[in-house]
């Protein structure tokens, strides 16, 4: 019996964040820094080539990456369903317009009214 493929793969595009939330699991990751666009392009291609249908862009705060729209567009062109985990603080009207054509799903952390 062939092994089942994952439903989705999360890709940490950056360990940087503009907040310091106590609940954040990403700040405890061993990997720090930002993978290059080329490295992420290879990972995204591998995900698509393995027949996995979905990719989730996460971090740190992925919107701190200037090339995030390019990466998400690249994933979309590979036929992937694209998701973004963000704290939402950097989602301006301009950024939203920039991502609208290539992003299928956005998850915003909301843990306090403060």
N, C-alpha and C positions, 0 to 999 in steps of 0.2 A: 504494500500500500504506500503510495507516495506521501511524503510529508506535506502537511498543510502549510500554505504560505500565510504570513502575517496579514491581518486585515489592513494595517496601516504601519508606516514607519515614521517616527519622529526624528527630525534632523535639527540638531542644535547648531544654529548658524552663528551664534555669538554667545560668549559667556558674559559680555558686558550688559549692564542694566542701569537705568536711571533711578531706580528705587533700591531699597534694602529691606525687603519684606521678610519678616520672621518665618513665614510659612514656606518660603521658596526652596524647592529642592535643587534647583539649578546651581545655586551658589555653593553647594556641597560637591559638585562634580569635580573629578580629578582633572579633566580637560579644561584648560583655560585658554582664552584668546579667541581669535577669529580664523576659522579655516578659510583658505583662499577660494575665490570664485571657481577656479579650475577644479579644486578638490570637491567642492559641493556639486559642481556640474557632473563629475564622475559618479558621485554618490546617487544623485537623482537619476542619472541614466541607468545605473545598476538596479535601482528600485523598479523602474519601469521595465527593464529587460527581464527581471525576475517574475514579472507578471503581477506585481503588487499594485493595487489600484489607487492607493491614497498615500499622500505625503503630508506631514504636519511640520510646519516651520515653527521652531521654538527657540528659546534661549535660556538664559538672560532675556533681554528684550530685543526680539528680532528687528523691530523697526529702527533700531540704531544703525543697522546696516544700510548704507546708501544704495547698494546693489540688490536689495531684497526684491523690489519689483521685477528686476531682470531674472532673478532666480525663480521666482514664482511663475513668471511667464514661461521660462524654460521648462519647468515641471508641467505646466498646462499643455505645452506643445508636445510633451512626451505622452500625453493622454491621461495624466494623473488628476485625480480629485485633489484639490489643494486646500489646506487648512492653515490658519495662523493662530497661534497662542500669543497674546499680548496683554500688557497691563492697560492698554488703551490710551495712555497719556499722550502719545505721539500721533494719534489718529486725527489729523486735520482734514478739512474738506479736500485740500489738494492731494494729500496722501491717499484718501479714500478713493478719489477719482482715478488716481494712478493705479490702484490695485483692483478696482471694480471689474475690469475685463478679464482678470486671470485668477481671481480668488473665489473659491466656492463657499468657504466657511470661515468665520472669525469667532474665536473664543476669547472673551475678555475676563480677566480676573477681577472679581468684585468681592472683597472680604471685609469692607468697612464703609461706613458712611462718612468717615473723616478723611 
